[in-house]
Amino acid sequence: MKSGFEDLIGQTYNFADGDSLTVVHIKWRGDEEFLVSYSVQQGPGIPRKLVMPLTEFLNTYGYLFGKGEAPEPRE
């Protein structure tokens, strides 16, 4: 089953401070959702591998990859 967001796989967003977020893969899990595996590199340490439901990933980080609007700034 395809998510329609396979173009995200392998893409990296580099933050101004040198940290980065890379989409590793998108997989169908269970009966109801896609999960995004991604890695976060902060400083010189070992990258952390994280998993998040696709909808939540797009709502949180999608705008970094051109897949949504940036969140409103907090006051």
N, C-alpha and C positions, 0 to 999 in steps of 0.2 A: 504494500500500500504506500502511495506517495503522499507527502505532505503538501506539495506545491511550493515548498521553500528550500528545495535542494540546492538552489544557487547560493545559499548561505554557507554551505559546507566548505570548509577550508578558508573562509574569509577571516581576516584579522582586523580589529580596530585598535589603533595605537593612540593612547591618551597622551596629552601634552607632557605629563610627568614621566613618560617612558614605560608606564604599565601597558599591558595589552590584554585583549580578550579575543580568543580564537574559537570559532565554531568547529567542533571535531566531527560530529555526526548527528543525524536526526533519525530516530527509530520509532516504529510503532510498538507500543508496549500495552499489554492487556487488551481489553475490549473497547477502550474509549479514548485513548489519547496518544499523541506523539510526545516523545521526550527529546530534548536537545542536550547533548553532551558538549560542554565547552570548557576551555582551560583559561585560567586567569594567571598572568605573570605579573607579579608585583616585586619590583626591585630585582636584585641578583639571585633571589631564592629559586627554589624548585616550583614550577607551575602547579597550580591546584586544578584538579579536574572536578567539575561540578555538573550536576544534572538538574534540569528544570523542565516542567511541562512547556510545550511549544507556545501556547497562548500566553502564559506568564512571561516567557522569555521575550516574545515580541512586544508585550506591553512594557517590559522593563528596559530592554536593550535594542529593540527593533529599529528605533530611530537612528542608532549609530550605523546601521547597515542600510538605511534608506527604506525601511519597512514600517513606517509609522511616523507619528509626530513626536517631537521632543516634549517631555513633560513640562508642566508649568513650573517656573522657579518658585522655591519656597522662600518665605519671608523670615 
